Amino acid sequence: MYLVSGDEPLLVGEAADAIRAKARASGFTERDLYTVERGFDWHALLADSQSLSLFAQRKILEIRLPNAAPGEQGANVLIQLASDPPPDTLVLVITGKLDGRTANSRWVNAIAKHGFVVQIWPVDAARLPAWINERLRRHGLQADAQAAALLAERVEGNLLAAHQEIEKLALLMPQGRITAETVIDAVADSARFDVLQLGEAAMRAQAARALRILEGLKGEGVEPTLVLWALNKDLQWIARAQALMRAGQSADAAMNALYVWRPRQAAMRAALRRLDAGAVRGLLLDAEKVDRAIKGVVRTNPWLELEALVARFAGASLARAAA
């Protein structure tokens, strides 16, 4: 039994493809696919899992959970499939990202105990050029450092676009080295950002990247309220971690006590080294000013206020906007 989870569709799909390919090579020639929706009949799935086709000795039972929430009945069926697997059947469960509570649920623990849990993590900006070059090498191509960085910038946050651009380069270019000029000529700007990337870039003092992400969010129509929520959450975490550190805790202990998401801790550790308590208080006051702009209490453009907040959060020396 396998559980593949994550919010990167390309990587989740490739992991599932690899499992299916290995299963087919081992004689699992039939595949039953179930997509769990409202009113899904888990008992019918369990009954079907016990019956083999007349035309196949082994089969793949694939269950797709769009939101990683099978409910009590579904959880019990998954636990039974894990602990008492049907004969000659490989069970493959595919779902979105597991939050902390779901990752520790009974059904996930049952699969981990009796099978395999494969969690797919996003490829962050620092690792994206190496990821791109590894994919290019599969096609006999290799990007120089400048080309890889430019390609990463144009597809950041959108691995499906990255995959498509790499496939396009493989079709257009002869095997060998790819330069930045090639990327400029051949690759569209397909970057797609989320609000969590914005705070991470700011905490790492990557001012240019943070401002580019902010501009991308604005262009994609993301509400400034959501952008402010994400930035404020990071600032609140930093302020509370600093308070715990003043009481004698280490940065890691403080972040764990506050349940800071583990993939976010490296960026926050950098911010804790760079920002003192006074700077964080000033940034929280700036965030409050953005909130007033969003609500119309002060007559200023919320996006301009967000730009100033992000720049200062990332360590850039921009003048404070007038109230």
Buried (B, 14 or more C-beta within 10 A) or exposed (E): BBBBBBBBEBBBBBBBEEBBEEBBEEEBBBBBEBEBEEEBEBEEBBEBBEEBEEEBEBBBBBBBBEEBBBEEEBBBBBBBBBEEBBEEBBBBBBBBBBEEEBBEBEBBBBBBEBBEBBBBEBBBBEEBBEBBBEBBEEBEBBBBEEBBBBBBBBBBBBBBBBBBBBEEBBEEBEEEEBEBEBBEEBBEEBBBBBBBBBBBBBBBBBBEBBBBBBEBBBEEEBEBEEBBEBBBBBBBBBBBBBEBBEEEBEBEEBBBEBEBEEEBBEBBBBBBEEBEEEBBBBBBEBBEBBBBBBEEEBEBEBBEBBBBBBBBBBBBEBEEBEE
